[in-house]
Amino acid sequence: ETFEIKEDIILLNQLLKALTGAKVVAGNNVIDDGLVKVNGKVELRKRNKLVKGTIVEFDGNKVKLV
């Protein structure tokens, strides 16, 4: 699956909100719980700046930013 970002970067918690329609708090909780991977590594920084080409994994989904 791919996700098109309109700017040069998107913050991790904003991406999760956009993908799931969930509130930012829910996105922050899955990040805090270590359930999100960025490029294959667990990511705990909610405001991690993601760029095109980044692969984000969560809840059994893998999304590539384009």
GIPEJO-V109399 format. One record per pair of residues at least 24 apart in sequence whose ideal C-beta (glycine too) atoms are under 10 Angstrom apart, sorted by the first residue. I is the first residue (numbers start at 0). J is the second residue. D is the distance in Angstrom with one decimal. If there is no record, write none. Layout:
BEGIN
{{I;J;D} {I;J;D}}
END
This chain:
BEGIN
{{0;55;10.0} {0;60;6.5} {0;61;6.8} {0;62;5.0} {0;63;7.3} {1;54;10.0} {1;62;6.8} {1;63;5.1} {1;64;7.5} {1;65;4.8} {2;49;9.8} {2;51;9.9} {2;53;9.7} {2;55;8.2} {2;62;5.1} {2;63;7.4} {2;64;5.7} {2;65;7.0} {3;51;8.8} {3;64;7.8} {3;65;5.3} {4;49;7.6} {4;50;8.1} {4;51;6.4} {4;53;9.2} {4;64;5.4} {4;65;7.5} {6;50;9.7} {6;51;10.0} {7;48;8.9} {7;50;6.7} {7;51;8.0} {8;47;9.6} {8;48;4.5} {8;49;6.3} {8;50;5.6} {8;51;8.9} {8;53;9.5} {8;64;9.4} {9;47;9.7} {9;48;7.7} {9;49;5.3} {9;50;8.3} {9;51;9.4} {9;53;8.9} {9;55;9.8} {9;64;7.1} {10;44;9.2} {10;45;7.4} {10;46;4.9} {10;47;6.9} {10;48;6.4} {10;49;7.2} {11;35;7.0} {11;37;7.0} {11;42;6.3} {11;43;9.6} {11;44;6.8} {11;45;6.0} {11;46;6.8} {11;47;4.4} {11;48;8.1} {11;49;6.0} {11;53;9.3} {11;55;7.4} {11;57;9.7} {12;44;9.3} {12;45;4.5} {12;46;6.6} {12;47;8.6} {13;45;9.4} {13;46;8.6} {13;49;9.0} {14;47;9.4} {14;49;6.2} {14;53;9.0} {14;55;6.4} {14;57;9.5} {14;62;7.9} {14;64;7.6} {15;45;9.0} {15;55;8.1} {15;57;6.9} {15;58;9.4} {15;62;9.8} {18;55;8.3} {18;57;8.2} {18;58;9.3} {18;60;7.7} {18;62;6.5} {19;57;8.6} {19;58;8.0} {19;60;9.3} {26;57;9.0} {29;57;6.2} {29;58;7.4} {30;57;8.7} {34;58;7.2} {36;61;8.9}}
END
